Amino acid sequence: MFRDQRPVDPNETLENKRRRLVYQSRYRGMVEMDLIFGHFARLRLERLDRPLLEEYDVLLKQLDNDLFRWLVMGQEAPEEIEGLQCYALLKEFVEKDRHQLQGHIL
């Protein structure tokens, strides 16, 4: 299982961060997570401020199998993930758009 551990440039511009996060959202490795994160990134990342983008970056570093269990299967995520505001936004997004995503992954 691949987990992205590459360091991020501390001087990364907000625009470059958004581009990198969109790319990483679309190419996760697990098709189901590609669809969820790719769809979320297309619709929401432009409106997220830097602190939320930092949280989103933390989420992208999690294993796909774990994310799938937490977001789709309803298992509780670890406390440090559950406490992220961006995780709450992503969970809400998956619940609201479940019908659109359902044809692809569920």
Phi and psi in radians as a Rosetta constraint file:
Dihedral C 1 N 2 CA 2 C 2 CIRCULARHARMONIC -1.580 0.35
Dihedral N 2 CA 2 C 2 N 3 CIRCULARHARMONIC 2.313 0.35
Dihedral C 2 N 3 CA 3 C 3 CIRCULARHARMONIC -2.240 0.35
Dihedral N 3 CA 3 C 3 N 4 CIRCULARHARMONIC 2.143 0.35
Dihedral C 3 N 4 CA 4 C 4 CIRCULARHARMONIC -1.207 0.35
Dihedral N 4 CA 4 C 4 N 5 CIRCULARHARMONIC 1.998 0.35
Dihedral C 4 N 5 CA 5 C 5 CIRCULARHARMONIC -2.018 0.35
Dihedral N 5 CA 5 C 5 N 6 CIRCULARHARMONIC 0.173 0.35
Dihedral C 5 N 6 CA 6 C 6 CIRCULARHARMONIC -1.145 0.35
Dihedral N 6 CA 6 C 6 N 7 CIRCULARHARMONIC 2.451 0.35
Dihedral C 6 N 7 CA 7 C 7 CIRCULARHARMONIC -1.213 0.35
Dihedral N 7 CA 7 C 7 N 8 CIRCULARHARMONIC 2.603 0.35
Dihedral C 7 N 8 CA 8 C 8 CIRCULARHARMONIC -1.812 0.35
Dihedral N 8 CA 8 C 8 N 9 CIRCULARHARMONIC 2.431 0.35
Dihedral C 8 N 9 CA 9 C 9 CIRCULARHARMONIC -1.025 0.35
Dihedral N 9 CA 9 C 9 N 10 CIRCULARHARMONIC 2.110 0.35
Dihedral C 9 N 10 CA 10 C 10 CIRCULARHARMONIC -1.138 0.35
Dihedral N 10 CA 10 C 10 N 11 CIRCULARHARMONIC -0.317 0.35
Dihedral C 10 N 11 CA 11 C 11 CIRCULARHARMONIC -1.751 0.35
Dihedral N 11 CA 11 C 11 N 12 CIRCULARHARMONIC 0.289 0.35
Dihedral C 11 N 12 CA 12 C 12 CIRCULARHARMONIC -1.042 0.35
Dihedral N 12 CA 12 C 12 N 13 CIRCULARHARMONIC 2.250 0.35
Dihedral C 12 N 13 CA 13 C 13 CIRCULARHARMONIC -1.243 0.35
Dihedral N 13 CA 13 C 13 N 14 CIRCULARHARMONIC 2.787 0.35
Dihedral C 13 N 14 CA 14 C 14 CIRCULARHARMONIC -1.047 0.35
Dihedral N 14 CA 14 C 14 N 15 CIRCULARHARMONIC -0.718 0.35
Dihedral C 14 N 15 CA 15 C 15 CIRCULARHARMONIC -1.104 0.35
Dihedral N 15 CA 15 C 15 N 16 CIRCULARHARMONIC -0.769 0.35
Dihedral C 15 N 16 CA 16 C 16 CIRCULARHARMONIC -1.170 0.35
Dihedral N 16 CA 16 C 16 N 17 CIRCULARHARMONIC -0.648 0.35
Dihedral C 16 N 17 CA 17 C 17 CIRCULARHARMONIC -1.070 0.35
Dihedral N 17 CA 17 C 17 N 18 CIRCULARHARMONIC -0.810 0.35
Dihedral C 17 N 18 CA 18 C 18 CIRCULARHARMONIC -1.055 0.35
Dihedral N 18 CA 18 C 18 N 19 CIRCULARHARMONIC -0.785 0.35
Dihedral C 18 N 19 CA 19 C 19 CIRCULARHARMONIC -1.044 0.35
Dihedral N 19 CA 19 C 19 N 20 CIRCULARHARMONIC -0.797 0.35
Dihedral C 19 N 20 CA 20 C 20 CIRCULARHARMONIC -1.105 0.35
Dihedral N 20 CA 20 C 20 N 21 CIRCULARHARMONIC -0.760 0.35
Dihedral C 20 N 21 CA 21 C 21 CIRCULARHARMONIC -1.161 0.35
Dihedral N 21 CA 21 C 21 N 22 CIRCULARHARMONIC -0.651 0.35
Dihedral C 21 N 22 CA 22 C 22 CIRCULARHARMONIC -1.107 0.35
Dihedral N 22 CA 22 C 22 N 23 CIRCULARHARMONIC -0.811 0.35
Dihedral C 22 N 23 CA 23 C 23 CIRCULARHARMONIC -1.053 0.35
Dihedral N 23 CA 23 C 23 N 24 CIRCULARHARMONIC -0.860 0.35
Dihedral C 23 N 24 CA 24 C 24 CIRCULARHARMONIC -1.130 0.35
Dihedral N 24 CA 24 C 24 N 25 CIRCULARHARMONIC -0.480 0.35
Dihedral C 24 N 25 CA 25 C 25 CIRCULARHARMONIC -1.217 0.35
Dihedral N 25 CA 25 C 25 N 26 CIRCULARHARMONIC -0.619 0.35
Dihedral C 25 N 26 CA 26 C 26 CIRCULARHARMONIC -1.454 0.35
Dihedral N 26 CA 26 C 26 N 27 CIRCULARHARMONIC -0.388 0.35
Dihedral C 26 N 27 CA 27 C 27 CIRCULARHARMONIC -2.190 0.35
Dihedral N 27 CA 27 C 27 N 28 CIRCULARHARMONIC 1.198 0.35
Dihedral C 27 N 28 CA 28 C 28 CIRCULARHARMONIC -1.456 0.35
Dihedral N 28 CA 28 C 28 N 29 CIRCULARHARMONIC -0.678 0.35
Dihedral C 28 N 29 CA 29 C 29 CIRCULARHARMONIC 2.149 0.35
Dihedral N 29 CA 29 C 29 N 30 CIRCULARHARMONIC -0.652 0.35
Dihedral C 29 N 30 CA 30 C 30 CIRCULARHARMONIC -1.804 0.35
Dihedral N 30 CA 30 C 30 N 31 CIRCULARHARMONIC 2.097 0.35
Dihedral C 30 N 31 CA 31 C 31 CIRCULARHARMONIC -0.924 0.35
Dihedral N 31 CA 31 C 31 N 32 CIRCULARHARMONIC -0.726 0.35
Dihedral C 31 N 32 CA 32 C 32 CIRCULARHARMONIC -1.054 0.35
Dihedral N 32 CA 32 C 32 N 33 CIRCULARHARMONIC -0.721 0.35
Dihedral C 32 N 33 CA 33 C 33 CIRCULARHARMONIC -1.318 0.35
Dihedral N 33 CA 33 C 33 N 34 CIRCULARHARMONIC -0.548 0.35
Dihedral C 33 N 34 CA 34 C 34 CIRCULARHARMONIC -0.996 0.35
Dihedral N 34 CA 34 C 34 N 35 CIRCULARHARMONIC -0.783 0.35
Dihedral C 34 N 35 CA 35 C 35 CIRCULARHARMONIC -1.182 0.35
Dihedral N 35 CA 35 C 35 N 36 CIRCULARHARMONIC -0.817 0.35
Dihedral C 35 N 36 CA 36 C 36 CIRCULARHARMONIC -1.130 0.35
Dihedral N 36 CA 36 C 36 N 37 CIRCULARHARMONIC -0.970 0.35
Dihedral C 36 N 37 CA 37 C 37 CIRCULARHARMONIC -1.200 0.35
Dihedral N 37 CA 37 C 37 N 38 CIRCULARHARMONIC -0.646 0.35
Dihedral C 37 N 38 CA 38 C 38 CIRCULARHARMONIC -1.094 0.35
Dihedral N 38 CA 38 C 38 N 39 CIRCULARHARMONIC -0.757 0.35
Dihedral C 38 N 39 CA 39 C 39 CIRCULARHARMONIC -1.148 0.35
Dihedral N 39 CA 39 C 39 N 40 CIRCULARHARMONIC -0.789 0.35
Dihedral C 39 N 40 CA 40 C 40 CIRCULARHARMONIC -1.041 0.35
Dihedral N 40 CA 40 C 40 N 41 CIRCULARHARMONIC -0.816 0.35
Dihedral C 40 N 41 CA 41 C 41 CIRCULARHARMONIC -1.067 0.35
Dihedral N 41 CA 41 C 41 N 42 CIRCULARHARMONIC -0.769 0.35
Dihedral C 41 N 42 CA 42 C 42 CIRCULARHARMONIC -1.070 0.35
Dihedral N 42 CA 42 C 42 N 43 CIRCULARHARMONIC -0.673 0.35
Dihedral C 42 N 43 CA 43 C 43 CIRCULARHARMONIC -1.575 0.35
Dihedral N 43 CA 43 C 43 N 44 CIRCULARHARMONIC -0.452 0.35
Dihedral C 43 N 44 CA 44 C 44 CIRCULARHARMONIC -2.119 0.35
Dihedral N 44 CA 44 C 44 N 45 CIRCULARHARMONIC -0.468 0.35
Dihedral C 44 N 45 CA 45 C 45 CIRCULARHARMONIC -1.079 0.35
Dihedral N 45 CA 45 C 45 N 46 CIRCULARHARMONIC -0.567 0.35
Dihedral C 45 N 46 CA 46 C 46 CIRCULARHARMONIC -1.075 0.35
Dihedral N 46 CA 46 C 46 N 47 CIRCULARHARMONIC -0.443 0.35
Dihedral C 46 N 47 CA 47 C 47 CIRCULARHARMONIC -1.688 0.35
Dihedral N 47 CA 47 C 47 N 48 CIRCULARHARMONIC -0.110 0.35
Dihedral C 47 N 48 CA 48 C 48 CIRCULARHARMONIC -1.448 0.35
Dihedral N 48 CA 48 C 48 N 49 CIRCULARHARMONIC 2.405 0.35
Dihedral C 48 N 49 CA 49 C 49 CIRCULARHARMONIC -1.428 0.35
Dihedral N 49 CA 49 C 49 N 50 CIRCULARHARMONIC 3.047 0.35
Dihedral C 49 N 50 CA 50 C 50 CIRCULARHARMONIC -0.992 0.35
Dihedral N 50 CA 50 C 50 N 51 CIRCULARHARMONIC -0.801 0.35
Dihedral C 50 N 51 CA 51 C 51 CIRCULARHARMONIC -1.047 0.35
Dihedral N 51 CA 51 C 51 N 52 CIRCULARHARMONIC -0.681 0.35
Dihedral C 51 N 52 CA 52 C 52 CIRCULARHARMONIC -1.228 0.35
Dihedral N 52 CA 52 C 52 N 53 CIRCULARHARMONIC -0.594 0.35
Dihedral C 52 N 53 CA 53 C 53 CIRCULARHARMONIC -1.146 0.35
Dihedral N 53 CA 53 C 53 N 54 CIRCULARHARMONIC -0.632 0.35
Dihedral C 53 N 54 CA 54 C 54 CIRCULARHARMONIC -1.113 0.35
Dihedral N 54 CA 54 C 54 N 55 CIRCULARHARMONIC -0.736 0.35
Dihedral C 54 N 55 CA 55 C 55 CIRCULARHARMONIC -1.129 0.35
Dihedral N 55 CA 55 C 55 N 56 CIRCULARHARMONIC -0.726 0.35
Dihedral C 55 N 56 CA 56 C 56 CIRCULARHARMONIC -1.071 0.35
Dihedral N 56 CA 56 C 56 N 57 CIRCULARHARMONIC -0.680 0.35
Dihedral C 56 N 57 CA 57 C 57 CIRCULARHARMONIC -1.055 0.35
Dihedral N 57 CA 57 C 57 N 58 CIRCULARHARMONIC -0.691 0.35
Dihedral C 57 N 58 CA 58 C 58 CIRCULARHARMONIC -1.082 0.35
Dihedral N 58 CA 58 C 58 N 59 CIRCULARHARMONIC -0.753 0.35
Dihedral C 58 N 59 CA 59 C 59 CIRCULARHARMONIC -1.086 0.35
Dihedral N 59 CA 59 C 59 N 60 CIRCULARHARMONIC -0.715 0.35
Dihedral C 59 N 60 CA 60 C 60 CIRCULARHARMONIC -1.141 0.35
Dihedral N 60 CA 60 C 60 N 61 CIRCULARHARMONIC -0.329 0.35
Dihedral C 60 N 61 CA 61 C 61 CIRCULARHARMONIC -1.492 0.35
Dihedral N 61 CA 61 C 61 N 62 CIRCULARHARMONIC -0.062 0.35
Dihedral C 61 N 62 CA 62 C 62 CIRCULARHARMONIC -1.411 0.35
Dihedral N 62 CA 62 C 62 N 63 CIRCULARHARMONIC 2.749 0.35
Dihedral C 62 N 63 CA 63 C 63 CIRCULARHARMONIC -1.209 0.35
Dihedral N 63 CA 63 C 63 N 64 CIRCULARHARMONIC 2.448 0.35
Dihedral C 63 N 64 CA 64 C 64 CIRCULARHARMONIC -0.999 0.35
Dihedral N 64 CA 64 C 64 N 65 CIRCULARHARMONIC -0.755 0.35
Dihedral C 64 N 65 CA 65 C 65 CIRCULARHARMONIC -1.056 0.35
Dihedral N 65 CA 65 C 65 N 66 CIRCULARHARMONIC -0.702 0.35
Dihedral C 65 N 66 CA 66 C 66 CIRCULARHARMONIC -1.147 0.35
Dihedral N 66 CA 66 C 66 N 67 CIRCULARHARMONIC -0.825 0.35
Dihedral C 66 N 67 CA 67 C 67 CIRCULARHARMONIC -1.035 0.35
Dihedral N 67 CA 67 C 67 N 68 CIRCULARHARMONIC -0.715 0.35
Dihedral C 67 N 68 CA 68 C 68 CIRCULARHARMONIC -1.082 0.35
Dihedral N 68 CA 68 C 68 N 69 CIRCULARHARMONIC -0.798 0.35
Dihedral C 68 N 69 CA 69 C 69 CIRCULARHARMONIC -1.071 0.35
Dihedral N 69 CA 69 C 69 N 70 CIRCULARHARMONIC -0.738 0.35
Dihedral C 69 N 70 CA 70 C 70 CIRCULARHARMONIC -1.255 0.35
Dihedral N 70 CA 70 C 70 N 71 CIRCULARHARMONIC -0.788 0.35
Dihedral C 70 N 71 CA 71 C 71 CIRCULARHARMONIC -1.497 0.35
Dihedral N 71 CA 71 C 71 N 72 CIRCULARHARMONIC -0.620 0.35
Dihedral C 71 N 72 CA 72 C 72 CIRCULARHARMONIC -1.813 0.35
Dihedral N 72 CA 72 C 72 N 73 CIRCULARHARMONIC -0.745 0.35
Dihedral C 72 N 73 CA 73 C 73 CIRCULARHARMONIC -1.512 0.35
Dihedral N 73 CA 73 C 73 N 74 CIRCULARHARMONIC -0.178 0.35
Dihedral C 73 N 74 CA 74 C 74 CIRCULARHARMONIC 1.452 0.35
Dihedral N 74 CA 74 C 74 N 75 CIRCULARHARMONIC 0.184 0.35
Dihedral C 74 N 75 CA 75 C 75 CIRCULARHARMONIC -1.244 0.35
Dihedral N 75 CA 75 C 75 N 76 CIRCULARHARMONIC 2.588 0.35
Dihedral C 75 N 76 CA 76 C 76 CIRCULARHARMONIC -1.300 0.35
Dihedral N 76 CA 76 C 76 N 77 CIRCULARHARMONIC 2.364 0.35
Dihedral C 76 N 77 CA 77 C 77 CIRCULARHARMONIC -1.420 0.35
Dihedral N 77 CA 77 C 77 N 78 CIRCULARHARMONIC 2.840 0.35
Dihedral C 77 N 78 CA 78 C 78 CIRCULARHARMONIC -1.021 0.35
Dihedral N 78 CA 78 C 78 N 79 CIRCULARHARMONIC 2.701 0.35
Dihedral C 78 N 79 CA 79 C 79 CIRCULARHARMONIC -0.933 0.35
Dihedral N 79 CA 79 C 79 N 80 CIRCULARHARMONIC -0.711 0.35
Dihedral C 79 N 80 CA 80 C 80 CIRCULARHARMONIC -1.174 0.35
Dihedral N 80 CA 80 C 80 N 81 CIRCULARHARMONIC -0.429 0.35
Dihedral C 80 N 81 CA 81 C 81 CIRCULARHARMONIC -1.503 0.35
Dihedral N 81 CA 81 C 81 N 82 CIRCULARHARMONIC -0.792 0.35
Dihedral C 81 N 82 CA 82 C 82 CIRCULARHARMONIC -1.002 0.35
Dihedral N 82 CA 82 C 82 N 83 CIRCULARHARMONIC -0.512 0.35
Dihedral C 82 N 83 CA 83 C 83 CIRCULARHARMONIC -1.391 0.35
Dihedral N 83 CA 83 C 83 N 84 CIRCULARHARMONIC -0.108 0.35
Dihedral C 83 N 84 CA 84 C 84 CIRCULARHARMONIC -1.403 0.35
Dihedral N 84 CA 84 C 84 N 85 CIRCULARHARMONIC 2.271 0.35
Dihedral C 84 N 85 CA 85 C 85 CIRCULARHARMONIC -1.080 0.35
Dihedral N 85 CA 85 C 85 N 86 CIRCULARHARMONIC -0.653 0.35
Dihedral C 85 N 86 CA 86 C 86 CIRCULARHARMONIC -1.169 0.35
Dihedral N 86 CA 86 C 86 N 87 CIRCULARHARMONIC -0.570 0.35
Dihedral C 86 N 87 CA 87 C 87 CIRCULARHARMONIC -1.132 0.35
Dihedral N 87 CA 87 C 87 N 88 CIRCULARHARMONIC -0.713 0.35
Dihedral C 87 N 88 CA 88 C 88 CIRCULARHARMONIC -1.079 0.35
Dihedral N 88 CA 88 C 88 N 89 CIRCULARHARMONIC -0.726 0.35
Dihedral C 88 N 89 CA 89 C 89 CIRCULARHARMONIC -1.094 0.35
Dihedral N 89 CA 89 C 89 N 90 CIRCULARHARMONIC -0.720 0.35
Dihedral C 89 N 90 CA 90 C 90 CIRCULARHARMONIC -1.182 0.35
Dihedral N 90 CA 90 C 90 N 91 CIRCULARHARMONIC -0.733 0.35
Dihedral C 90 N 91 CA 91 C 91 CIRCULARHARMONIC -1.075 0.35
Dihedral N 91 CA 91 C 91 N 92 CIRCULARHARMONIC -0.778 0.35
Dihedral C 91 N 92 CA 92 C 92 CIRCULARHARMONIC -1.077 0.35
Dihedral N 92 CA 92 C 92 N 93 CIRCULARHARMONIC -0.736 0.35
Dihedral C 92 N 93 CA 93 C 93 CIRCULARHARMONIC -1.034 0.35
Dihedral N 93 CA 93 C 93 N 94 CIRCULARHARMONIC -0.816 0.35
Dihedral C 93 N 94 CA 94 C 94 CIRCULARHARMONIC -1.102 0.35
Dihedral N 94 CA 94 C 94 N 95 CIRCULARHARMONIC -0.736 0.35
Dihedral C 94 N 95 CA 95 C 95 CIRCULARHARMONIC -1.128 0.35
Dihedral N 95 CA 95 C 95 N 96 CIRCULARHARMONIC -0.782 0.35
Dihedral C 95 N 96 CA 96 C 96 CIRCULARHARMONIC -1.223 0.35
Dihedral N 96 CA 96 C 96 N 97 CIRCULARHARMONIC -0.635 0.35
Dihedral C 96 N 97 CA 97 C 97 CIRCULARHARMONIC -1.760 0.35
Dihedral N 97 CA 97 C 97 N 98 CIRCULARHARMONIC 0.256 0.35
Dihedral C 97 N 98 CA 98 C 98 CIRCULARHARMONIC -0.949 0.35
Dihedral N 98 CA 98 C 98 N 99 CIRCULARHARMONIC -0.710 0.35
Dihedral C 98 N 99 CA 99 C 99 CIRCULARHARMONIC -1.113 0.35
Dihedral N 99 CA 99 C 99 N 100 CIRCULARHARMONIC -0.615 0.35
Dihedral C 99 N 100 CA 100 C 100 CIRCULARHARMONIC -1.302 0.35
Dihedral N 100 CA 100 C 100 N 101 CIRCULARHARMONIC -0.674 0.35
Dihedral C 100 N 101 CA 101 C 101 CIRCULARHARMONIC -1.356 0.35
Dihedral N 101 CA 101 C 101 N 102 CIRCULARHARMONIC -0.449 0.35
Dihedral C 101 N 102 CA 102 C 102 CIRCULARHARMONIC -1.002 0.35
Dihedral N 102 CA 102 C 102 N 103 CIRCULARHARMONIC -0.699 0.35
Dihedral C 102 N 103 CA 103 C 103 CIRCULARHARMONIC -1.118 0.35
Dihedral N 103 CA 103 C 103 N 104 CIRCULARHARMONIC -0.364 0.35
Dihedral C 103 N 104 CA 104 C 104 CIRCULARHARMONIC -1.679 0.35
Dihedral N 104 CA 104 C 104 N 105 CIRCULARHARMONIC -0.614 0.35
Dihedral C 104 N 105 CA 105 C 105 CIRCULARHARMONIC -2.234 0.35
Dihedral N 105 CA 105 C 105 N 106 CIRCULARHARMONIC -0.376 0.35
